[in-house]
Each structure stands twice: as structure tokens, then as C-alpha cells.
Amino acid sequence: VIGRLLMSSPKKEQGFTLIEMIIVFMLVGIFAAIAGTMITQAIKTSEEVGKAWSVLDKLRYTSERLVRELREVRRDPADPTTFDITTWSSSVFSFGRYDGTDVTISYSDVDDKLEITYPSVTATAQLLSNQVSAFTLSYLQADHSSAATSTTDIAYVVVEMTLLDDATPYQDQFTVNLRNRMGWY
């Protein structure tokens, strides 16, 4: 009797219906689209942050290098009341260092390059930074506010520069106190 009941009762089919399968595929597709968009956006953001760090690193390197060079401006051996400066404009600064090396820092707005040259060693300019959209040197007296009028009253060099990456400007401004080994500041 039991055997007949088992054989005569209809078996229930197991599995998913077509509608269930379509719903699952639609949900998986929606989640994949959302995840793909998020991953793409994360990659773009990572690239932009990497570019920004690269420009900021270039700006930091250039600033530190300029500070180190400017602190080496020596007093003129022929006249200790003045610095050994040959050119001091808003885009070019040429001077002698304590070790006797001549140094020229120059900015070319045509090439967007800031370069340093050691004419007494080699005439080849070394690139400090490219992507420079603005660079200005200004010179102050010891009171830190009056503009210098000659190499005898220069006490500070103010450097302002802007590096441009795409449309994003990165700016830096710093003031360097011209030191010397004679104890004058």
C-alpha cells in the first residue's frame, strides 16, 4: 500500500523558475554596475592624488634646493659690507657662494622652467622644476618690509612660485635670510 502511494503521488520538481533566474541576473548586473563605477572612480581618484603628490614633491624639492643655495650667498671679498651678487632681478639671481662657485638661478616663463647654473663649473643649466607658471624674486632690507635698493642693504630674498598641473595651481612662498660666516645678519 505504501509503495503504491509513493509511486502514484506526483513528484515535485526542484529548481528555479525562469522569473527567479531573471531577477537574480538583474540583481547581479545592478551590483556589478555599481561596483564597476565605484572601482573606476577609485582608480581615477588614485591617479589624481598621485599626480598632485608628484607636483607637490617637485615644489618641495625646488623650495628646499633654493633655500640651501640662497643661504650660501657670500659677502663680497673685496667689500665685506656687501654681498657677492652680480644680478638680482625678479626672475634671475646670480651670486657667489662661500666655496667660490658662481650660481645663477633663472626662470623662463616661455619654457615654464626654473633652472640653476654653475657657470664657473659648467655652463649647462640644471632643471630645478618644470611646470612653473609663475616665479618671482624680491629683495628686502633688514627691517623685513622695505625693498632693498642695493646689494649693501639686501638682507632677505623672498621667493614666490606656482607650479601648474592641468588647471590646478600649487603655490609656495618663503623668505630666506642671507647668512654669512662673518656673523652679520
N, C-alpha and C positions, 0 to 999 in steps of 0.2 A: 504494500500500500504506500509505503513511504517512497519507494523507488519510483512509483507512478507519479506521485505528486511532484517529485523533483524533475522528472522528465517532462511533465506536462506544463509546469509553470514556465512562463516566458522569462528568458534571461535578460537582465538589464544590461544594456550596452554601457561601457565605461569609456570616457574620453571627453574632449571639449567640443562644444558646438562651434559652428563657423562664426557665429556672432561673438562668442567668447574669444576666439582666436583673433578676430579683427580688433576687438577692444584692447587686447594685450599688445598687439603690434602697434596700435596707435599710441598707447601709453609709452611704450619703449621708444618710439620715434620722437615723441614730445620730450621725453627726458634726455634723449641723445642730442636733440637740437639745442636744448638749454645748456647741457654740459659742453657741447661744442662751442657755443657762443661764449661761455664763461672761460673756457680754455684759451680761445682765440684772444679774448680781451686781456687775459692774464699775460699772454705772450707779448702782446703789444705794449702793455704797461711795463713789463720787464725790459723790453728793448728801449723804451723811452727813458726809464730810470737809468739804464746802463749808459745811454748817450749823455744824460745830464751829469752823471758821475764822472764821465770821461772829460767833459768840458770843465767841470769844477776842479778836477785833478790838474788839468792843464793850467787853470787860473791860479791854483795854489802853488804849483811848481814855479810858474813865472813870477809870482809875487815874492816867493822866498828867494829866488835867484837874484831878483832885482835888489832886494833888501841887502843881501850878502855883498853884492858888488858895490852898491852905493855906500855902504859902511866902510869901504876901503879907500874912499877918496882921501888922498894925502894932501898935506899942506905943501904949498909951492916951496921947493928947496931954496929958490932964490929970494923969496919973500914970505917968511913964515906967517905973516898976517893975512894971507890969502890962500885959498885952496888952489890946487893944480888942476884947474878946469879950463878947457880950451873952447868948448861950445856948450851953451846952456840955453836951449830954446824949448818950445813946448813939445817938440817931437824928437829932439836929438840932445843927448848929453854925452860929452866927451871929457875924460879926465884921466889923470894919472893915479895909479894905485901905489901903495906903500912899497910893493916889491919892484917898482919901476915899470910895470906893464901899463901901456896905454889902453883905455877901454872906451868904446863908443856904443851907446845904446841908441837905437834908432827905430822909429816907427814909420812904416809906409802905408798910408791909407789906400793907395792904389792896389797893393797886394794883400792888404789886411794882415801884414806880418810885423812882428816885433822881433828885432834881431840884435845880437850883440857881436861886436867885432873887437879883436885884439890886434890892432894894426902893427904893433911892434913885434908880434909873434907871427901872425898870419893875416893876410888880407881877406881871407874867406870869412864871411859872416856866418854866425851860428844862429839857427832859428830858436828863439825863445818860445814863441807861440804864433800860431796862425789863428784864423777866425776872430782876429781883433777888429772890432768895429769902431772903437774909439780908444784913444790913448792920449793922455795929456800929462806933461810935467810942469809943475810950478815950483817956485823957489821962495822961501820965506826967511825973514830975519829971525834973530834970537828971541824976539817977543812972540813968535809963533803966529803973528797975524799980519804984519807988514810985509809987502812984497820986497824981495831982495832987489837991489839996484846994481850990485856989482859982486864980483867973486869974493870981495872982502867981507861982505855982510850976509852971505848965504849961510844959514845955519840948518835949514831943513829943506828936504826935497819931498814934495807931495806928488804921488803917483795916482792917477785915476785911469782905470782901464775897464773896457767892456768887451767880453767875448760873446759872440753871437752864434747860437746853434739853431738852425732853422729860423724861427721867429722869436726865440726865447733869449733875452739878454741876461748875461751873468756879469755882475759888476763887482769891482773891488776898488777900494781907496785906502791908501796907507801913507803915513808920513815917516820919513827916515831922517834921523838926526845924524848929520855929518860929524862923525867922530874923528879923532886923530890921536896919535900916540904921544903927543906933547902934553896932553891934559887939558886942552882947550875944548870947550863945548859950546 
